[in-house]
Amino acid sequence: MLYYLFYPLHNIIFVFNVFRYITFRAAMAALTSFLLSIIFGPLVIKWLTRLKITENIRKEDSKQLYALHSDKQNTPTMGGIFILLAVLFSVLLWADIFNKYIIIASATTIWLGITGFIDDYLKHVRKCSKGLTATAKFTSQIVLASILGVILFLSPENSTSLDIPLLKNISLELGIFYILFVILVITGTSNAVNLTDGLDGLAIGNVIMVAFTLSVLSYVSGNMNLSRYLLIPYIPDSGELTIFCTSILGAGLGFLWFNCYPASIFMGDVGSLALGGALGTIALLIKKELLLVIMGGVFVLEALSVILQVASFRLSKKRIFKIAPLHHHLQFLGWPENKVIVRFWIIASLLALLTIVTLKIR
């Protein structure tokens, strides 16, 4: 919005010329979303506490897990609301709101945010312990992903091939199966972030790392000279997604201020489902789908631990892990919570660096 208000005046007031630069607007978007989170965070925490929208640790799910996390009982949840509002407001201020990529990323975030909000509302307000059924959540994600998949498949500017990391001029053409691939990415990233959100600051810390990496990739993909130099697909106008990514980064840092160990608030499904889906969508839009596996390696490991645990138990009645997801398994092995969190952050930061390095190694 500010882009349309001030940039046209750059011929009169030269300083407004800075609004043409994505780097300036991306930095301001990060600062705006961070400040919004820091300023309104305490108010949201008090509001949620007053409404008694708090975490409920169920002893019947696991007595050992309950013993480890009983101190989290009655901590406010659904904090993802102020993350998403900070992100969307920052994007509204600093991005080109008529850019098609910004519209798609925003729509995906809102859709999954509403899905997560309904789930949290049923669990924490209506006191339905399970919230939305797994079928309902998957249906929402699949419908959204199907719509996005069809849009991308029919878009003449979008390619249905997948670039292979580390290899130049080699890609995998999916054709009509690209729609199924989009469904896999959106449901996978959305649920993976949701599964990772089990320890104080764990999920949002990893989201910040991935958002930072995607901001770099978005900027490079939308810059003709850089994309040619690095031999990656040039995607016109996709550079605006840099602003979306830095908005997530800023809001994530602001939320982490309150969510770090010991947490004063949790994000809930309203935050985890939406942020995961947003990251997956951005990776799809800039054609970095397979790199998402590297930069989001912690999310991949968490999701795989659940898949392997369920598959092993159904096939052999044996469990691979003491409990899934992986972060709880490590707790059961005796790792302190804050050690699990920080070590996963370290892994995420190294994977983010590795992802950026792959741009040059082709």
C-alpha positions in Angstrom: 0.0 0.0 0.0 2.8 2.4 0.9 4.5 1.5 -2.4 1.5 2.9 -4.4 1.2 5.9 -2.1 4.8 7.1 -2.1 6.7 5.7 -5.0 4.7 7.7 -7.6 6.0 10.8 -5.8 9.7 10.0 -6.3 10.0 12.5 -9.1 8.9 15.3 -6.7 10.5 14.0 -3.5 13.6 12.0 -4.4 13.8 10.1 -1.1 10.6 8.2 -2.0 12.7 6.5 -4.7 13.7 3.9 -2.0 10.3 2.4 -2.3 11.3 0.9 -5.7 13.8 -1.3 -4.0 12.7 -4.7 -2.7 15.5 -4.8 -0.3 14.4 -1.6 1.5 10.7 -2.7 1.6 11.7 -6.2 2.8 13.8 -4.8 5.6 11.0 -2.4 6.6 8.4 -5.3 6.5 10.5 -7.4 8.8 10.9 -4.4 11.2 7.2 -3.6 11.1 6.0 -7.2 11.8 8.5 -7.5 14.6 7.4 -4.4 16.3 3.7 -5.3 15.9 4.4 -8.6 17.5 6.4 -7.1 20.4 3.9 -4.3 21.0 0.7 -6.4 20.8 2.1 -9.7 22.1 1.5 -8.8 25.8 -2.0 -7.6 25.1 -2.9 -10.8 23.2 -1.4 -12.9 26.1 -3.5 -11.1 28.7 -6.6 -11.3 26.4 -6.2 -15.1 25.8 -5.5 -15.7 29.5 -8.7 -13.8 30.5 -10.7 -15.8 28.1 -9.0 -19.0 29.5 -7.9 -20.1 26.0 -5.0 -22.1 27.4 -3.0 -25.2 26.7 -4.5 -28.4 28.1 -1.9 -31.2 28.7 -3.8 -34.5 28.6 -2.4 -37.0 31.1 -4.2 -39.9 29.4 -2.1 -39.4 26.2 1.2 -40.2 27.9 1.9 -40.1 31.6 5.6 -39.5 31.0 5.0 -36.7 28.6 2.5 -35.2 31.0 5.2 -35.3 33.8 7.6 -33.5 31.5 5.1 -30.8 30.3 2.8 -30.4 33.2 4.3 -27.0 33.9 2.9 -25.8 30.5 -0.6 -26.4 31.7 -2.8 -23.3 31.4 -0.3 -21.4 29.2 -2.2 -19.2 26.7 -2.4 -20.7 23.2 -3.7 -19.5 19.7 -0.9 -17.0 19.7 -0.6 -17.7 15.9 -3.4 -15.1 15.6 -1.1 -12.2 16.2 1.7 -13.8 14.1 -0.6 -13.9 11.1 -2.1 -10.5 11.7 1.4 -9.0 11.9 2.5 -10.8 8.7 -0.5 -9.8 6.7 -0.5 -6.2 7.9 3.2 -5.8 7.1 2.7 -7.3 3.7 -0.2 -4.9 3.1 1.9 -2.0 4.0 5.2 -2.8 2.1 4.4 -5.2 -0.7 2.9 -4.8 -4.1 -0.6 -6.0 -3.1 -1.6 -6.5 -6.7 1.3 -8.9 -7.3 -0.2 -12.3 -8.2 2.4 -14.1 -6.0 1.6 -12.0 -3.0 -2.1 -12.6 -3.5 -1.6 -16.4 -3.8 0.7 -16.6 -0.7 -1.7 -14.4 1.3 -4.8 -16.4 0.3 -3.0 -19.7 1.3 -2.0 -18.3 4.7 -5.5 -17.0 5.4 -7.2 -20.3 4.3 -5.0 -22.4 6.5 -5.1 -19.9 9.3 -8.9 -20.2 9.4 -8.6 -24.0 9.3 -6.2 -23.9 12.3 -8.4 -21.3 14.1 -11.5 -23.6 13.9 -9.4 -26.5 15.2 -8.1 -24.4 18.1 -11.5 -22.9 18.8 -13.1 -26.4 19.1 -10.3 -27.6 21.4 -9.8 -24.6 23.6 -13.1 -22.8 23.6 -15.7 -25.4 22.9 -13.6 -28.0 24.9 -13.8 -30.7 22.2 -10.5 -32.4 23.1 -9.6 -33.5 19.6 -10.7 -30.4 17.8 -11.2 -30.8 14.1 -11.0 -34.4 12.9 -8.0 -35.4 10.9 -10.3 -35.9 7.9 -11.6 -32.4 8.1 -8.1 -30.9 8.4 -6.8 -32.9 5.5 -9.8 -32.1 3.4 -9.3 -28.4 3.9 -5.6 -28.7 3.0 -6.2 -30.9 0.0 -9.0 -28.6 -1.4 -6.7 -25.6 -1.0 -3.7 -27.4 -2.6 -5.8 -28.7 -5.4 -7.0 -25.2 -6.3 -3.4 -23.9 -6.1 -2.2 -26.9 -8.2 -4.7 -26.3 -10.9 -3.9 -22.5 -11.0 -0.2 -23.2 -11.3 -0.7 -26.0 -13.9 -2.8 -23.8 -16.1 -0.6 -20.7 -15.7 1.4 -20.2 -18.9 4.2 -18.6 -16.8 4.6 -21.5 -14.5 6.6 -24.6 -15.3 5.5 -28.1 -14.2 9.1 -29.4 -14.0 11.2 -29.7 -10.9 14.7 -28.4 -10.8 17.2 -30.8 -9.3 19.4 -29.2 -6.6 23.2 -29.2 -7.4 22.6 -30.0 -11.1 22.2 -27.4 -13.8 20.0 -27.8 -16.9 18.5 -31.0 -15.4 14.8 -31.1 -14.4 12.0 -33.6 -13.8 8.9 -32.9 -15.9 5.7 -33.9 -14.0 3.0 -32.7 -16.4 -0.5 -33.2 -15.0 1.0 -35.0 -12.0 2.3 -31.6 -10.9 -1.1 -31.0 -9.3 -0.6 -34.0 -7.0 2.9 -32.8 -6.2 1.4 -29.4 -5.1 -1.0 -31.3 -2.8 1.9 -33.2 -1.3 3.9 -30.1 -0.7 1.1 -28.0 0.9 -0.2 -30.8 3.1 3.3 -32.0 4.0 4.7 -28.6 5.0 1.5 -27.5 6.8 1.4 -30.7 8.9 5.2 -30.9 9.4 5.3 -27.5 11.1 2.2 -28.5 13.1 4.0 -31.7 14.4 7.1 -29.8 15.2 5.2 -27.3 17.4 5.6 -29.3 20.6 8.4 -27.5 22.5 8.9 -23.9 23.5 10.2 -22.0 20.5 11.0 -25.1 18.5 8.6 -24.6 15.5 8.8 -20.8 15.2 12.7 -20.9 15.4 12.8 -23.3 12.5 10.1 -21.3 10.6 12.4 -18.2 11.0 15.3 -20.1 9.4 13.3 -21.3 6.5 11.6 -17.9 6.0 15.1 -16.2 5.9 16.3 -18.8 3.3 13.2 -18.4 1.2 13.6 -14.6 1.3 17.1 -15.0 -0.3 15.8 -17.4 -2.9 12.8 -15.2 -3.7 15.0 -12.2 -4.2 17.4 -14.1 -6.5 14.6 -15.7 -8.5 13.0 -12.4 -9.2 16.3 -10.7 -10.2 17.1 -11.3 -13.9 20.9 -10.7 -13.5 21.3 -12.8 -10.4 19.2 -15.7 -11.7 21.1 -15.8 -14.9 24.4 -15.7 -13.1 23.4 -18.6 -10.8 21.7 -20.5 -13.6 18.4 -20.7 -11.9 14.9 -20.0 -13.4 14.1 -16.3 -13.6 10.5 -15.7 -12.4 9.4 -12.2 -13.1 7.7 -10.3 -10.2 8.5 -13.1 -7.8 10.9 -10.9 -5.9 7.9 -9.4 -4.1 7.7 -12.6 -2.2 10.9 -11.5 -0.4 8.7 -9.1 1.5 6.3 -11.8 2.4 9.2 -13.9 3.7 10.8 -11.1 5.8 7.3 -10.3 7.2 7.2 -13.9 8.5 10.8 -13.6 9.8 10.0 -10.4 11.7 6.8 -11.6 13.1 8.4 -14.9 14.0 11.2 -13.2 15.9 8.6 -11.1 17.7 6.6 -14.2 18.7 9.8 -16.0 19.8 10.3 -13.2 22.3 7.4 -14.6 24.2 7.5 -18.2 23.0 11.1 -19.0 24.0 11.7 -21.3 26.9 9.9 -21.1 29.2 7.0 -20.0 26.9 4.5 -17.4 27.9 2.3 -18.3 24.9 2.0 -21.0 22.2 1.0 -20.5 18.6 -1.6 -23.2 18.3 -2.8 -24.7 15.0 -3.9 -21.3 13.7 -0.2 -20.4 13.5 1.5 -23.7 12.7 -0.8 -24.8 9.9 -0.8 -21.4 8.2 2.9 -20.8 8.5 3.8 -24.2 7.2 1.4 -23.9 4.2 2.8 -20.4 3.5 6.4 -21.6 3.3 5.4 -24.5 1.1 3.5 -22.2 -1.2 6.4 -19.8 -1.6 8.7 -22.6 -2.4 6.3 -23.7 -5.1 5.9 -20.3 -6.6 9.7 -19.7 -6.9 10.3 -23.3 -8.2 12.5 -24.3 -5.2 10.3 -27.2 -4.2 13.0 -29.8 -3.7 15.3 -27.3 -1.9 12.5 -27.1 0.7 13.4 -30.6 1.8 16.9 -29.3 2.7 16.1 -26.0 4.3 13.2 -27.5 6.1 15.1 -30.6 7.1 14.1 -30.4 10.8 10.4 -30.4 9.7 11.1 -33.4 7.4 12.7 -35.4 10.2 9.8 -34.6 12.6 7.2 -35.7 10.1 9.2 -38.8 9.1 9.5 -39.9 12.7 5.7 -39.9 13.0 5.2 -41.7 9.7 7.7 -44.3 10.5 6.3 -44.8 14.0 2.8 -45.3 12.8 3.8 -47.6 9.9 6.0 -49.7 12.2 3.3 -50.1 14.8 0.6 -51.0 12.3 2.8 -53.5 10.4 4.8 -55.1 13.3 3.2 -53.8 16.5 6.6 -52.4 17.4 7.6 -48.8 17.9 10.8 -47.4 16.5 10.9 -44.4 18.8 9.9 -44.2 22.5 7.3 -41.6 21.3 6.8 -39.5 18.2 7.5 -36.8 17.0 11.3 -36.9 17.3 11.7 -34.1 19.8 9.6 -35.9 22.4 11.6 -39.1 21.8 14.8 -37.1 22.6 13.1 -35.9 25.8 12.3 -39.4 26.8 16.0 -40.3 26.3 16.8 -37.6 28.9 17.6 -34.6 26.8 16.5 -31.4 28.6 13.9 -29.4 26.6 16.0 -26.3 26.0 18.9 -28.5 24.8 16.6 -30.2 22.2 15.3 -26.8 21.1 18.7 -25.1 20.7 20.3 -28.1 18.9 17.4 -28.3 16.4 17.9 -24.5 15.8 21.6 -25.2 15.1 20.7 -27.9 12.6 18.1 -25.6 11.0 20.7 -22.8 10.6 23.2 -25.1 9.0 20.6 -26.4 6.6 19.6 -22.9 5.7 23.3 -22.1 5.0 23.6 -25.3 2.9 20.5 -24.4 0.9 21.9 -21.0 0.0 25.3 -22.5 -0.9 23.6 -24.9 -3.4 22.7 -21.9 -5.5 26.4 -21.6 -6.5 27.2 -25.3 -6.6 25.6 -26.3 -9.9 
